Amino acid sequence: MMLTLFTLIGGEKIMLPFIVLVISALLLKVIGVAGVDLLNSWTWCLRGGLAVMFLLAASAHWGKLRADLIAMVPSAFQRPDLIVSATGVLEILGAVGLLIPAIAPVAAACLAMLLISLFPANIRAAREGLMFRGAGFTEFQRSMFRAGHAHAGVLTILALVAMVFTDPAGLSAPIGWAVRIGFAAAPVLVGAGFFGAAIGNGRTQPGGLIALLWIGVFVLGGCLIVLGIGLIRARG
């Protein structure tokens, strides 16, 4: 459900959570550079960015999009309203857990499992063409949004898992933070590529922002290679 949280800007849909993740992490890093030692670590900055993102996503469970989120819950569940509230609470608890070093890996794993469990709701929204705030789209746009949802969800889960394995990989400081930023940026770039390429009233062909998708693919591939090499060397 987090993956369907959007903000309406000038009539165009932009994936707000991922934008918030990047901006929050960068702002925390700036604070770290300014003298706050704890935030001088990219690990803490990215944890903070993810926490802010999940808190923002959780707020939608009781905000204007609540009715839309309830409509997304598969009909097999009899109390979709309770499910939406419960998943919102779990997102809040997971966000807090990311900020507690002793349980951060467990919190990341639980959030990943939560996103996996919520994926059927996104599939239902895509298949049935559920619309948010009454917005209507062309079939091409729906296809691009379906792809954007799917890739953003999978890559967000991958980013959370990668955060757990980056420290054990024993990467140098510059390479380590570059890999962390890369994993966090990949969902933003790929998702923005799908969604951005479909922006525009009645669009039936991808726009120029599709280039962001390919940039995201190359960033993700590079991060996976570097992290893999680091883990192999660390075990050797």
Backbone as numpy.savetxt, mean C-alpha at the origin, in Angstrom:
# Nx Ny Nz CAx CAy CAz Cx Cy Cz
-9.57 -3.62 1.90 -10.39 -2.43 1.90 -9.53 -1.18 1.90
-8.35 -1.31 2.51 -7.43 -0.19 2.45 -7.11 0.16 1.01
-7.09 -0.86 0.15 -6.66 -0.67 -1.22 -7.69 0.06 -2.07
-8.87 0.26 -1.53 -9.90 0.96 -2.28 -10.16 2.35 -1.73
-9.29 2.84 -0.87 -9.43 4.16 -0.32 -8.82 5.18 -1.28
-9.64 6.07 -1.76 -9.19 7.08 -2.71 -9.53 8.48 -2.19
-8.92 9.46 -2.80 -9.33 10.83 -2.57 -9.72 11.44 -3.90
-10.72 12.28 -3.90 -11.22 12.88 -5.13 -10.56 14.23 -5.32
-9.72 14.34 -6.34 -9.01 15.59 -6.61 -9.29 16.00 -8.04
-10.03 17.08 -8.19 -10.31 17.58 -9.53 -11.03 16.57 -10.39
-11.87 15.70 -9.75 -12.61 14.72 -10.51 -11.81 13.49 -10.88
-10.57 13.38 -10.42 -9.74 12.23 -10.76 -9.41 11.46 -9.49
-9.32 10.13 -9.64 -9.06 9.27 -8.50 -7.56 9.05 -8.34
-7.05 9.37 -7.15 -5.63 9.18 -6.85 -5.54 8.27 -5.63
-4.59 7.33 -5.62 -4.43 6.43 -4.49 -3.76 7.17 -3.34
-4.57 7.64 -2.42 -4.07 8.46 -1.32 -3.18 7.69 -0.34
-3.53 6.46 0.06 -2.70 5.80 1.08 -1.24 5.68 0.71
-0.94 5.32 -0.54 0.45 5.14 -0.93 1.18 6.47 -1.00
0.46 7.52 -1.40 1.07 8.85 -1.40 1.40 9.26 0.01
0.49 8.99 0.95 0.72 9.31 2.35 1.91 8.53 2.89
2.05 7.27 2.50 3.19 6.45 2.92 4.51 7.11 2.54
4.64 7.50 1.30 5.89 8.08 0.81 6.17 9.42 1.48
5.15 10.29 1.52 5.34 11.62 2.10 5.67 11.52 3.59
4.96 10.64 4.32 5.20 10.49 5.75 6.62 10.00 6.03
7.06 9.00 5.26 8.41 8.46 5.47 9.47 9.52 5.19
9.27 10.29 4.13 10.24 11.34 3.80 10.25 12.44 4.85
9.08 12.83 5.35 9.01 13.86 6.38 9.70 13.38 7.67
9.49 12.13 8.02 10.15 11.59 9.21 11.66 11.57 9.03
12.11 11.27 7.81 13.55 11.27 7.55 14.12 12.68 7.67
13.37 13.65 7.21 13.82 15.05 7.35 13.96 15.41 8.82
12.99 14.98 9.63 13.07 15.23 11.07 14.30 14.54 11.65
14.59 13.33 11.16 15.78 12.63 11.63 17.05 13.36 11.28
17.13 13.85 10.07 18.31 14.61 9.64 18.45 15.89 10.45
17.32 16.43 10.89 17.34 17.68 11.66 17.84 17.48 13.09
17.99 16.21 13.51 18.57 16.00 14.84 17.91 14.96 15.71
16.78 14.40 15.27 16.13 13.35 16.06 16.76 12.01 15.67
17.62 11.49 16.54 18.43 10.32 16.20 17.59 9.12 15.80
16.49 8.88 16.51 15.66 7.71 16.23 15.17 7.70 14.78
14.82 8.89 14.29 14.28 9.00 12.94 15.36 9.16 11.89
16.60 9.01 12.29 17.68 9.06 11.31 17.86 7.70 10.64
17.05 6.74 11.06 17.06 5.40 10.49 15.90 5.26 9.51
16.21 4.78 8.29 15.15 4.59 7.30 14.17 3.51 7.74
14.65 2.57 8.56 13.74 1.53 9.05 12.61 2.15 9.85
12.96 3.07 10.76 11.94 3.72 11.56 11.06 4.65 10.72
11.67 5.31 9.77 10.89 6.22 8.91 9.85 5.46 8.10
10.25 4.31 7.55 9.31 3.51 6.76 8.27 2.86 7.65
8.67 2.45 8.85 7.67 1.93 9.79 6.65 3.01 10.11
7.15 4.22 10.35 6.24 5.32 10.64 5.33 5.64 9.48
5.90 5.62 8.26 5.08 5.89 7.08 3.99 4.85 6.90
4.34 3.57 7.10 3.35 2.50 7.00 2.28 2.65 8.08
2.71 3.03 9.29 1.74 3.21 10.38 0.74 4.31 10.04
1.24 5.43 9.53 0.35 6.53 9.16 -0.61 6.09 8.05
-0.08 5.33 7.09 -0.91 4.86 5.98 -2.04 3.97 6.47
-1.72 3.04 7.38 -2.76 2.14 7.87 -3.75 2.87 8.77
-3.30 3.87 9.51 -4.22 4.66 10.31 -5.18 5.44 9.42
-4.66 5.99 8.34 -5.52 6.69 7.38 -6.53 5.72 6.78
-6.06 4.54 6.38 -6.96 3.54 5.79 -8.03 3.14 6.80
-7.64 2.97 8.06 -8.61 2.57 9.08 -9.68 3.62 9.27
-9.32 4.90 9.13 -10.31 5.97 9.33 -11.47 5.86 8.35
-11.22 5.28 7.17 -12.28 5.15 6.16 -13.36 4.18 6.62
-13.03 3.31 7.55 -14.00 2.32 8.01 -15.12 2.93 8.83
-14.93 4.19 9.24 -15.98 4.88 9.99 -16.30 6.24 9.35
-15.77 6.49 8.16 -15.97 7.77 7.49 -17.00 7.70 6.37
-16.84 8.59 5.40 -17.81 8.71 4.32 -17.84 7.47 3.43
-16.74 6.72 3.40 -16.67 5.54 2.54 -17.16 4.27 3.23
-17.65 4.38 4.46 -18.05 3.19 5.20 -19.12 2.38 4.44
-20.13 3.06 3.91 -21.19 2.35 3.18 -20.63 1.64 1.96
-19.67 2.25 1.28 -19.06 1.61 0.12 -18.26 0.38 0.53
-17.54 0.47 1.66 -16.75 -0.66 2.13 -17.66 -1.81 2.56
-18.78 -1.48 3.20 -19.73 -2.52 3.60 -20.27 -3.23 2.37
-20.53 -2.47 1.31 -21.05 -3.07 0.08 -20.06 -4.02 -0.57
-18.78 -3.85 -0.29 -17.75 -4.69 -0.89 -17.66 -6.06 -0.24
-18.13 -6.20 1.00 -17.99 -7.46 1.73 -18.80 -8.54 1.02
-18.18 -9.70 0.74 -18.91 -10.80 0.08 -20.21 -11.14 0.81
-21.23 -11.49 0.06 -22.55 -11.74 0.62 -22.59 -12.94 1.57
-21.56 -13.78 1.55 -21.52 -14.94 2.45 -21.45 -14.53 3.91
-21.00 -13.32 4.17 -20.89 -12.82 5.54 -22.16 -12.06 5.91
-22.77 -12.41 7.05 -24.07 -11.87 7.41 -23.99 -10.50 8.06
-22.88 -10.14 8.65 -22.76 -8.83 9.31 -21.58 -8.06 8.72
-21.73 -7.58 7.49 -20.62 -6.85 6.86 -20.22 -5.60 7.62
-21.17 -4.99 8.32 -20.84 -3.79 9.08 -19.85 -4.09 10.20
-20.03 -5.25 10.86 -19.11 -5.64 11.92 -17.74 -5.98 11.35
-17.73 -6.60 10.18 -16.46 -6.95 9.54 -15.67 -5.70 9.19
-16.35 -4.71 8.65 -15.68 -3.45 8.31 -15.12 -2.78 9.57
-15.89 -2.78 10.65 -15.41 -2.18 11.90 -14.23 -2.98 12.47
-14.34 -4.31 12.44 -13.28 -5.16 13.00 -11.98 -5.00 12.22
-12.06 -4.97 10.89 -10.83 -4.82 10.10 -10.22 -3.44 10.31
-11.05 -2.45 10.54 -10.52 -1.12 10.86 -9.74 -1.13 12.16
-10.28 -1.81 13.17 -9.58 -1.92 14.45 -8.26 -2.68 14.28
-8.28 -3.76 13.49 -7.06 -4.53 13.26 -6.00 -3.69 12.55
-6.42 -2.84 11.62 -5.46 -1.97 10.94 -4.82 -0.99 11.92
-5.62 -0.49 12.86 -5.09 0.43 13.88 -4.09 -0.30 14.77
-4.45 -1.51 15.23 -3.55 -2.28 16.08 -2.26 -2.63 15.34
-2.38 -2.98 14.06 -1.19 -3.28 13.28 -0.30 -2.07 13.11
-0.89 -0.90 12.91 -0.12 0.33 12.76 0.67 0.63 14.03
0.02 0.44 15.18 0.71 0.65 16.45 1.82 -0.37 16.64
1.54 -1.62 16.26 2.53 -2.68 16.40 3.79 -2.43 15.60
3.66 -1.79 14.44 4.84 -1.49 13.62 5.81 -0.55 14.34
5.31 0.20 15.29 6.14 1.17 16.00 6.74 0.62 17.28
6.45 -0.64 17.59 7.01 -1.28 18.79 8.04 -2.32 18.33
9.33 -2.05 18.52 10.38 -2.92 17.97 10.21 -4.40 18.29
9.79 -4.71 19.51 9.71 -6.11 19.93 8.68 -6.91 19.14
7.64 -6.23 18.65 6.57 -6.95 17.95 6.39 -6.49 16.51
7.28 -5.61 16.04 7.14 -5.07 14.68 7.10 -6.16 13.61
8.00 -7.17 13.66 7.92 -8.23 12.64 6.60 -8.98 12.67
6.10 -9.25 13.88 4.81 -9.94 14.00 3.69 -9.06 13.46
3.75 -7.76 13.78 2.72 -6.83 13.29 2.73 -6.77 11.77
3.93 -6.74 11.18 4.04 -6.70 9.72 3.44 -7.96 9.10
3.75 -9.12 9.71 3.21 -10.38 9.19 1.69 -10.41 9.32
1.17 -9.93 10.44 -0.29 -9.91 10.65 -0.98 -8.96 9.67
-0.36 -7.82 9.40 -0.94 -6.89 8.43 -0.94 -7.50 7.04
0.12 -8.22 6.72 0.17 -8.89 5.42 -0.96 -9.90 5.30
-1.18 -10.69 6.36 -2.26 -11.67 6.34 -3.63 -10.98 6.28
-3.74 -9.83 6.94 -4.99 -9.08 6.90 -5.30 -8.62 5.48
-4.28 -8.11 4.79 -4.48 -7.66 3.42 -4.89 -8.83 2.52
-4.27 -9.99 2.75 -4.64 -11.17 1.97 -6.10 -11.54 2.21
-6.52 -11.48 3.48 -7.89 -11.85 3.82 -8.91 -10.85 3.25
-8.49 -9.61 3.06 -9.39 -8.59 2.52 -9.46 -8.62 1.00
-8.56 -9.37 0.40 -8.49 -9.35 -1.06 -9.79 -9.80 -1.73
-10.53 -10.80 -1.20 -11.80 -11.17 -1.83 -12.78 -10.01 -1.95
-12.75 -9.09 -0.99 -13.64 -7.93 -1.07 -13.26 -7.06 -2.26
-11.97 -6.91 -2.52 -11.53 -6.12 -3.67 -11.90 -6.82 -4.98
-11.80 -8.16 -4.97 -12.18 -8.91 -6.17 -13.67 -8.71 -6.45
-14.49 -8.77 -5.40 -15.94 -8.57 -5.59 -16.22 -7.18 -6.12
-15.54 -6.17 -5.58 -15.77 -4.80 -6.05 -15.41 -4.67 -7.52
-14.31 -5.31 -7.93 -13.88 -5.23 -9.32 -14.84 -5.98 -10.25
-15.24 -7.20 -9.84 -16.10 -8.00 -10.71 -17.49 -7.39 -10.88
-18.02 -6.83 -9.79 -19.38 -6.31 -9.83 -19.43 -4.84 -10.19
-18.26 -4.25 -10.43 -18.22 -2.85 -10.84 -18.73 -1.89 -9.79
-18.50 -2.23 -8.50 -18.93 -1.35 -7.43 -18.22 -0.01 -7.56
-18.95 1.05 -7.37 -18.41 2.39 -7.60 -18.41 3.18 -6.30
-17.43 4.05 -6.15 -17.30 4.85 -4.96 -17.80 6.26 -5.22
-18.64 6.72 -4.29 -19.19 8.07 -4.37 -19.90 8.30 -5.70
-20.45 7.23 -6.23 -21.27 7.38 -7.43 -20.50 7.62 -8.70
-19.20 7.40 -8.68 -18.41 7.66 -9.89 -18.60 6.54 -10.90
-18.71 6.88 -12.19 -18.87 5.88 -13.24 -17.63 5.84 -14.12
-17.28 4.65 -14.61 -16.07 4.49 -15.40 -16.36 3.68 -16.64
-15.51 3.80 -17.63 -15.61 2.98 -18.82 -15.09 1.58 -18.50
-15.36 0.62 -19.38 -14.88 -0.74 -19.15 -13.36 -0.78 -19.13
-12.71 0.03 -19.97 -11.25 0.10 -19.96 -10.76 0.57 -18.60
-11.40 1.61 -18.05 -10.98 2.13 -16.77 -11.18 1.11 -15.66
-12.29 0.39 -15.71 -12.53 -0.65 -14.70 -11.45 -1.73 -14.77
-11.05 -2.08 -15.99 -10.00 -3.09 -16.16 -8.69 -2.60 -15.57
-8.36 -1.36 -15.83 -7.12 -0.80 -15.29 -7.18 -0.70 -13.77
-8.35 -0.33 -13.24 -8.49 -0.24 -11.79 -8.40 -1.61 -11.14
-8.96 -2.63 -11.81 -8.82 -3.99 -11.28 -7.36 -4.39 -11.21
-6.63 -4.10 -12.28 -5.20 -4.43 -12.30 -4.45 -3.63 -11.25
-4.82 -2.36 -11.09 -4.18 -1.53 -10.09 -4.41 -2.05 -8.69
-5.66 -2.44 -8.39 -5.97 -3.02 -7.09 -5.13 -4.26 -6.83
-5.13 -5.17 -7.78 -4.44 -6.44 -7.59 -2.94 -6.25 -7.37
-2.31 -5.46 -8.24 -0.87 -5.26 -8.13 -0.49 -4.47 -6.87
-1.28 -3.45 -6.56 -0.99 -2.66 -5.36 -1.10 -3.54 -4.12
-2.10 -4.41 -4.08 -2.26 -5.29 -2.92 -1.10 -6.24 -2.75
-0.74 -6.91 -3.83 0.35 -7.88 -3.77 1.67 -7.20 -3.42
1.93 -6.06 -4.03 3.21 -5.38 -3.79 3.27 -4.76 -2.41
2.13 -4.37 -1.85 2.13 -3.87 -0.47 2.49 -4.99 0.49
1.91 -6.18 0.24 2.25 -7.34 1.07 3.74 -7.66 0.94
4.25 -7.62 -0.29 5.66 -7.88 -0.52 6.53 -6.87 0.22
6.13 -5.59 0.21 6.90 -4.55 0.89 6.95 -4.81 2.38
5.82 -5.21 2.97 5.79 -5.49 4.40 6.72 -6.65 4.75
6.68 -7.70 3.94 7.54 -8.86 4.18 9.01 -8.49 3.99
9.30 -7.69 2.97 10.68 -7.29 2.69 11.27 -6.49 3.83
10.43 -5.68 4.52 10.91 -4.88 5.65 11.46 -5.80 6.74
10.86 -6.98 6.87 11.30 -7.91 7.90 12.67 -8.49 7.56
12.94 -8.71 6.27 14.17 -9.38 5.85 15.31 -8.43 5.49
15.06 -7.15 5.42 16.10 -6.22 4.99 17.24 -6.13 5.99
16.91 -6.03 7.28 17.96 -5.94 8.30 18.84 -7.20 8.34
18.26 -8.42 8.34 19.10 -9.63 8.35 19.98 -9.78 7.11
19.67 -9.03 6.04 20.46 -9.15 4.81 21.84 -8.53 4.96
22.03 -7.71 6.00 23.34 -7.13 6.26 23.80 -6.16 5.18
22.87 -5.44 4.57 23.22 -4.46 3.53 23.85 -3.23 4.15
24.72 -2.57 3.40 25.30 -1.32 3.89 24.19 -0.28 4.05
24.46 0.74 4.84 23.43 1.74 5.13 22.82 2.38 3.88
23.65 2.88 2.93 23.05 3.50 1.74 22.22 2.52 0.91
22.75 1.30 0.72 22.03 0.32 -0.08 20.78 -0.15 0.67
20.89 -0.29 1.98 19.75 -0.73 2.78 18.57 0.22 2.68
18.84 1.52 2.87 17.70 2.44 2.80 17.18 2.59 1.38
18.08 2.43 0.38 17.61 2.49 -1.01 16.66 1.32 -1.32
16.99 0.13 -0.78 16.13 -1.04 -0.99 14.79 -0.84 -0.29
14.82 -0.32 0.93 13.56 -0.10 1.66 12.67 0.90 0.93
13.28 1.99 0.48 12.51 2.99 -0.26 11.97 2.39 -1.55
12.79 1.57 -2.20 12.36 0.95 -3.45 11.15 0.05 -3.26
11.17 -0.79 -2.22 10.03 -1.66 -1.95 8.79 -0.85 -1.61
8.96 0.24 -0.86 7.82 1.09 -0.52 7.29 1.85 -1.73
8.21 2.21 -2.64 7.81 2.99 -3.81 7.18 2.14 -4.90
7.53 0.86 -4.95 7.02 0.00 -6.02 5.50 -0.03 -6.09
4.77 -0.24 -4.95 3.31 -0.21 -5.04 2.78 1.13 -5.51
3.46 2.21 -5.09 3.03 3.54 -5.50 3.17 3.70 -7.01
4.34 3.35 -7.52 4.62 3.55 -8.94 3.75 2.65 -9.82
3.67 1.37 -9.47 2.89 0.44 -10.29 1.41 0.79 -10.21
0.92 1.02 -8.99 -0.48 1.38 -8.84 -0.80 2.70 -9.54
0.09 3.68 -9.37 -0.13 4.97 -10.02 -0.10 4.84 -11.54
0.73 3.90 -12.03 0.77 3.67 -13.47 -0.56 3.18 -14.00
-1.14 2.18 -13.32 -2.45 1.66 -13.75 -3.54 2.71 -13.62
-3.62 3.32 -12.44 -4.69 4.28 -12.20 -4.48 5.57 -13.00
-3.23 6.04 -13.02 -2.95 7.28 -13.73 -3.20 7.17 -15.22
-2.88 5.99 -15.78 -3.08 5.78 -17.22 -4.55 5.76 -17.59
-5.43 5.54 -16.60 -6.86 5.47 -16.87 -7.60 6.75 -16.49
-6.86 7.74 -15.98 -7.50 8.98 -15.56 -8.06 9.74 -16.76
-9.22 10.30 -16.57 -9.85 11.10 -17.62 -11.25 10.61 -17.93
-12.15 11.53 -18.16 -13.53 11.15 -18.45 -13.63 10.35 -19.74
-14.23 9.17 -19.64 -14.48 8.35 -20.82 -13.25 7.79 -21.49
-12.14 7.69 -20.78 -10.91 7.21 -21.41 -11.03 5.75 -21.79
-10.53 5.43 -22.98 -10.55 4.04 -23.48 -9.16 3.56 -23.89
-8.13 4.40 -23.73 -6.76 4.04 -24.05 -5.85 4.54 -22.93
-4.76 3.83 -22.64 -3.87 4.27 -21.56 -3.19 5.59 -21.88
-3.07 6.42 -20.84 -2.39 7.70 -21.00 -0.90 7.57 -20.74
-0.21 8.70 -20.79 1.24 8.70 -20.65 1.75 8.23 -19.30
0.90 8.31 -18.26 1.34 7.88 -16.93 1.57 6.38 -16.82
1.27 5.65 -17.88 1.55 4.21 -17.87 3.06 3.95 -17.69
3.86 4.97 -18.02 5.32 4.83 -17.85 5.69 4.58 -16.40
4.88 5.09 -15.46 5.15 4.87 -14.05 5.11 3.38 -13.70
4.26 2.65 -14.38 4.16 1.22 -14.14 5.49 0.54 -14.43
6.09 0.85 -15.58 7.35 0.21 -15.96 8.49 0.66 -15.07
8.46 1.90 -14.63 9.48 2.36 -13.68 9.38 1.55 -12.39
8.15 1.36 -11.94 7.93 0.58 -10.72 8.41 -0.85 -10.86
8.21 -1.45 -12.03 8.65 -2.82 -12.27 10.17 -2.92 -12.19
10.87 -1.98 -12.80 12.33 -1.99 -12.75 12.85 -1.74 -11.33
12.20 -0.82 -10.60 12.60 -0.56 -9.21 12.42 -1.82 -8.37
11.27 -2.46 -8.51 10.99 -3.67 -7.75 11.99 -4.78 -8.08
12.25 -4.97 -9.37 13.20 -6.00 -9.77 14.58 -5.77 -9.20
15.03 -4.55 -9.23 16.34 -4.22 -8.68 16.41 -4.48 -7.19
15.36 -4.09 -6.47 15.34 -4.29 -5.02 15.33 -5.77 -4.67
14.57 -6.57 -5.42 14.52 -8.01 -5.16 15.88 -8.65 -5.38
16.57 -8.25 -6.44 17.90 -8.81 -6.73 18.89 -8.45 -5.62
18.91 -7.18 -5.23 19.86 -6.74 -4.19 19.55 -7.42 -2.86
18.28 -7.48 -2.49 17.91 -8.12 -1.23 18.26 -9.61 -1.26
17.99 -10.26 -2.37 18.31 -11.68 -2.49 19.79 -11.95 -2.34
20.61 -11.14 -3.01 22.06 -11.30 -2.91 22.52 -11.08 -1.47
21.94 -10.07 -0.82 22.32 -9.78 0.56 21.97 -10.92 1.50
20.82 -11.52 1.32 20.40 -12.63 2.18 21.29 -13.86 1.96
21.65 -14.10 0.68 22.52 -15.25 0.37 23.89 -15.05 1.01
24.44 -13.84 0.90 25.75 -13.57 1.49 25.71 -13.66 3.00
24.61 -13.18 3.59 24.50 -13.20 5.04 24.47 -14.63 5.58
23.87 -15.53 4.81 23.80 -16.92 5.24 25.13 -17.64 5.03
25.92 -17.11 4.07 27.20 -17.75 3.79 28.25 -17.35 4.80
